[in-house]
Amino acid sequence: MVKVTILLAFHGTKLFRLDILNMKHFVVFITIVLLTACAERPPTLTLIEGKQLPINSEVPSNDSIETFLQPFRNRVNSVVDSVLAFAPKEIVKTDGKLNTSEGNLMADILMAQSQPIFRSRTGHDVDIALLNFGGIRNVISAGNVTARAAYEVMPFENYIVVLELPGKAIREMVGYIIASNRPQPFGGMKIVLNSDGTLQSVNIQGKPFDENRTYYLATIDYLLYGGGKMNFLTEHKSVTELDYLLRNAMIDYFTKIDTLKAQVDDRFIQINNP
């Protein structure tokens, strides 16, 4: 038996002494060391640099690209600028304290367009519609209403969903609406407050709210998945996806309604108690 003593130093560090009792073991050991030393190390990222490049009128246009895109641009503009309906006056989300003309219109559109689809798929009716104030991004100007208006009011890819919610979640929703400092859009429900801000009554589809039953609420996936911090939506018993963009629902509604009627109404009011 041959005893081999090896002194190893790694990158200038202290020496390591290895006693190997068998030459065969020594050869295997040296082979492993050499293969490991010669192995290529994968590249590692050490630095990322970037800068912002503004795209504005100072960037020169490319004539060939412009020529290629022009037919598509003309087609898109002809579609989005086609007149779908008429608005006798400007419809805005700031003309009321507890509810607004634009918020009411949006909630009513959600209710009207989701109802037939949901009923055909489940046999149930939508009881309530709910959106968020911040999701409405533009006014609907007086005059001709085009598809472009729908893209400006609702520029997001938000899909309609219908949630089956227990009465407890609906009560939490009412509390959320009351506590909000913004007029959150909703439909199918009426909330009445006393003069001191306490809750007097809640009616859903013309009937008193019943905490012991479930209700079907139409809303958008953005709110379902945490947008707006509407945590009560997580208490749903079921979710029905309608595969229907809210923006497309607006366009379909505009197409079938000649004149848009939107106003502040009594769906959320505060009364003066004697």
C-alpha positions as CSV (number, residue, x, y, z in Angstrom):
1,M,0.0,0.0,0.0
2,V,1.3,3.4,-0.9
3,K,0.6,6.4,1.3
4,V,0.5,9.7,-0.5
5,T,0.5,13.0,1.3
6,I,-0.9,16.0,-0.6
7,L,-0.7,19.7,0.5
8,L,-3.5,21.8,-1.2
9,A,-3.8,25.5,-1.2
10,F,-6.9,27.3,-2.5
11,H,-6.5,30.9,-3.7
12,G,-3.7,31.7,-1.4
13,T,-5.5,30.4,1.7
14,K,-4.0,28.0,4.3
15,L,-2.7,24.6,3.2
16,F,-4.8,21.5,3.6
17,R,-3.1,18.2,4.2
18,L,-4.6,15.1,2.7
19,D,-3.3,11.6,3.3
20,I,-4.4,9.2,0.6
21,L,-3.6,5.5,1.3
22,N,-4.1,4.1,-2.2
23,M,-2.6,5.3,-5.5
24,K,-5.8,4.4,-7.3
25,H,-7.8,6.6,-5.0
26,F,-5.2,9.3,-5.6
27,V,-5.7,9.1,-9.3
28,V,-9.5,9.3,-9.0
29,F,-9.2,12.2,-6.6
30,I,-6.9,14.2,-8.9
31,T,-9.2,13.5,-11.9
32,I,-12.2,14.9,-10.0
33,V,-10.2,17.9,-8.9
34,L,-9.1,18.7,-12.5
35,L,-12.5,18.2,-14.0
36,T,-14.0,20.5,-11.4
37,A,-11.4,23.1,-12.0
38,C,-11.8,23.0,-15.7
39,A,-15.6,23.1,-15.7
40,E,-17.0,26.3,-17.3
41,R,-18.9,28.5,-14.9
42,P,-22.2,29.8,-16.1
43,P,-22.2,33.6,-16.8
44,T,-23.6,35.7,-14.0
45,L,-25.4,39.1,-14.4
46,T,-23.4,41.8,-12.7
47,L,-25.0,45.0,-13.9
48,I,-28.2,46.3,-15.6
49,E,-28.2,49.8,-17.1
50,G,-31.1,51.6,-18.8
51,K,-32.4,54.9,-19.7
52,Q,-35.8,56.4,-20.6
53,L,-36.4,57.3,-24.2
54,P,-39.3,59.7,-24.6
55,I,-41.5,59.1,-27.6
56,N,-42.9,62.5,-28.7
57,S,-43.1,64.8,-31.7
58,E,-39.3,65.2,-31.7
59,V,-38.9,61.6,-32.9
60,P,-38.9,61.7,-36.7
61,S,-41.5,59.5,-38.4
62,N,-40.6,56.7,-40.8
63,D,-42.5,57.2,-44.1
64,S,-42.5,53.5,-44.9
65,I,-44.0,52.6,-41.6
66,E,-46.5,55.4,-41.8
67,T,-47.6,54.2,-45.2
68,F,-48.0,50.6,-43.9
69,L,-50.0,51.7,-40.9
70,Q,-52.3,54.2,-42.5
71,P,-54.9,51.8,-43.8
72,F,-55.2,50.2,-40.3
73,R,-55.3,53.5,-38.6
74,N,-58.1,54.7,-40.9
75,R,-60.1,51.5,-40.3
76,V,-59.7,51.7,-36.5
77,N,-60.7,55.4,-36.5
78,S,-63.8,54.7,-38.6
79,V,-64.9,52.0,-36.1
80,V,-64.3,53.9,-32.9
81,D,-65.6,57.2,-34.2
82,S,-68.9,55.7,-35.5
83,V,-71.9,57.3,-33.8
84,L,-73.8,54.8,-31.5
85,A,-76.1,57.0,-29.4
86,F,-76.8,60.6,-28.3
87,A,-76.3,62.3,-25.0
88,P,-78.6,65.4,-24.4
89,K,-76.1,66.7,-21.8
90,E,-72.7,66.0,-20.4
91,I,-72.6,62.9,-18.2
92,V,-70.1,63.2,-15.3
93,K,-69.2,61.4,-12.1
94,T,-69.0,64.5,-9.9
95,D,-72.5,65.9,-10.0
96,G,-73.8,64.2,-6.9
97,K,-72.7,63.6,-3.3
98,L,-74.0,60.1,-2.7
99,N,-74.6,59.0,-6.3
100,T,-73.8,60.5,-9.7
101,S,-75.3,60.5,-13.2
102,E,-72.3,58.7,-14.8
103,G,-71.8,56.3,-11.9
104,N,-75.5,55.4,-12.1
105,L,-75.3,54.9,-15.9
106,M,-72.3,52.7,-15.6
107,A,-73.9,50.5,-12.9
108,D,-77.1,50.3,-14.9
109,I,-75.2,49.3,-18.0
110,L,-73.4,46.6,-16.0
111,M,-76.8,45.4,-14.7
112,A,-78.6,45.4,-18.0
113,Q,-75.9,43.8,-20.1
114,S,-74.9,41.0,-17.6
115,Q,-78.4,39.9,-16.7
116,P,-79.4,38.0,-19.9
117,I,-76.1,36.3,-20.1
118,F,-76.0,35.3,-16.5
119,R,-79.6,34.0,-16.6
120,S,-79.0,32.0,-19.7
121,R,-76.0,30.3,-18.1
122,T,-77.3,29.8,-14.6
123,G,-81.1,30.3,-14.5
124,H,-80.6,33.0,-11.8
125,D,-81.0,36.8,-12.0
126,V,-78.5,39.5,-11.1
127,D,-79.6,41.3,-8.0
128,I,-77.0,44.1,-7.6
129,A,-74.3,45.7,-9.8
130,L,-71.3,47.3,-8.2
131,L,-68.3,49.3,-9.7
132,N,-65.7,51.6,-8.2
133,F,-65.7,55.4,-8.5
134,G,-62.0,55.5,-9.6
135,G,-62.6,53.1,-12.5
136,I,-64.5,55.7,-14.4
137,R,-61.8,57.7,-16.3
138,N,-63.6,60.2,-18.4
139,V,-66.9,62.1,-18.9
140,I,-69.4,61.3,-21.7
141,S,-69.6,64.5,-23.6
142,A,-72.9,66.0,-24.7
143,G,-73.9,65.2,-28.3
144,N,-73.0,62.1,-30.4
145,V,-71.7,59.2,-28.4
146,T,-69.2,57.0,-30.2
147,A,-67.3,53.8,-29.4
148,R,-64.3,56.0,-28.6
149,A,-66.2,57.3,-25.6
150,A,-66.4,53.8,-24.2
151,Y,-62.6,53.4,-24.6
152,E,-62.1,56.8,-22.9
153,V,-64.5,56.1,-20.0
154,M,-63.3,52.5,-19.5
155,P,-59.8,52.1,-20.9
156,F,-59.0,48.9,-18.9
157,E,-59.5,45.2,-19.9
158,N,-61.9,44.6,-17.1
159,Y,-64.2,41.5,-17.5
160,I,-67.6,41.2,-15.9
161,V,-68.1,38.5,-13.3
162,V,-71.1,37.6,-11.2
163,L,-70.6,36.6,-7.6
164,E,-72.9,34.7,-5.3
165,L,-72.5,36.5,-2.0
166,P,-74.0,35.7,1.4
167,G,-76.1,38.3,3.2
168,K,-73.2,39.0,5.6
169,A,-71.0,40.2,2.7
170,I,-73.8,42.4,1.3
171,R,-74.1,44.1,4.7
172,E,-70.3,44.7,4.7
173,M,-70.7,46.1,1.2
174,V,-73.3,48.5,2.3
175,G,-71.0,49.6,5.1
176,Y,-68.2,50.1,2.6
177,I,-70.4,52.3,0.4
178,I,-71.6,54.4,3.3
179,A,-68.1,54.9,4.7
180,S,-66.6,55.7,1.4
181,N,-65.8,59.4,0.7
182,R,-66.7,58.8,-2.9
183,P,-70.0,58.0,-4.6
184,Q,-69.4,54.3,-5.5
185,P,-71.5,53.3,-8.5
186,F,-74.1,50.6,-7.8
187,G,-77.5,49.5,-9.1
188,G,-80.4,47.2,-8.1
189,M,-80.2,48.5,-4.5
190,K,-81.5,51.5,-2.5
191,I,-79.7,52.8,0.6
192,V,-81.4,55.3,2.9
193,L,-79.5,57.1,5.7
194,N,-80.9,59.0,8.6
195,S,-80.0,62.6,9.1
196,D,-77.2,61.6,11.5
197,G,-75.6,59.3,8.9
198,T,-76.9,56.0,10.4
199,L,-78.5,53.4,8.2
200,Q,-82.3,53.5,8.0
201,S,-83.0,50.9,5.3
202,V,-81.6,48.8,2.5
203,N,-83.8,47.5,-0.3
204,I,-82.6,45.1,-3.0
205,Q,-84.8,44.7,-6.1
206,G,-87.5,46.6,-4.3
207,K,-87.5,44.2,-1.3
208,P,-86.0,44.6,2.2
209,F,-82.5,43.3,2.5
210,D,-82.5,39.8,4.0
211,E,-79.2,38.8,5.6
212,N,-80.2,35.1,5.7
213,R,-80.2,34.7,1.9
214,T,-77.6,35.0,-0.8
215,Y,-77.5,37.6,-3.6
216,Y,-76.0,37.7,-7.0
217,L,-73.7,40.7,-7.6
218,A,-72.4,41.7,-11.0
219,T,-69.0,43.4,-10.8
220,I,-65.6,43.3,-12.6
221,D,-62.6,41.0,-12.1
222,Y,-60.4,43.9,-11.0
223,L,-62.5,44.4,-7.9
224,L,-62.8,40.7,-7.3
225,Y,-59.0,40.2,-7.2
226,G,-58.3,43.0,-4.7
227,G,-58.7,46.3,-6.6
228,G,-60.5,48.9,-4.6
229,K,-59.9,47.0,-1.3
230,M,-63.4,45.6,-1.4
231,N,-62.5,42.7,0.9
232,F,-66.1,41.5,1.2
233,L,-66.0,40.2,-2.3
234,T,-63.7,37.4,-1.2
235,E,-66.6,35.9,0.8
236,H,-68.3,34.7,-2.5
237,K,-69.8,31.3,-2.7
238,S,-69.4,31.1,-6.4
239,V,-68.0,33.1,-9.4
240,T,-69.5,33.1,-12.8
241,E,-67.3,34.6,-15.5
242,L,-69.3,36.1,-18.4
243,D,-66.3,36.4,-20.8
244,Y,-67.5,39.9,-21.5
245,L,-65.5,43.1,-21.2
246,L,-67.3,46.0,-19.4
247,R,-66.2,48.3,-22.3
248,N,-67.8,46.0,-24.8
249,A,-71.0,46.0,-22.6
250,M,-71.0,49.8,-22.9
251,I,-70.6,49.7,-26.7
252,D,-73.5,47.2,-27.0
253,Y,-75.7,49.3,-24.7
254,F,-74.9,52.5,-26.6
255,T,-75.8,50.7,-29.8
256,K,-79.3,49.7,-28.7
257,I,-80.1,52.9,-26.8
258,D,-80.8,55.9,-29.0
259,T,-80.6,58.5,-26.3
260,L,-78.6,58.1,-23.0
261,K,-80.6,59.0,-19.9
262,A,-78.5,59.5,-16.8
263,Q,-79.2,61.4,-13.7
264,V,-78.6,61.6,-10.0
265,D,-81.5,59.7,-8.4
266,D,-82.7,58.3,-5.1
267,R,-80.8,55.0,-5.0
268,F,-78.6,56.4,-2.2
269,I,-80.1,59.2,-0.2
270,Q,-79.9,60.8,3.2
271,I,-83.2,62.1,4.7
272,N,-83.9,64.8,7.2
273,N,-85.6,63.1,10.2
274,P,-88.1,65.3,12.1
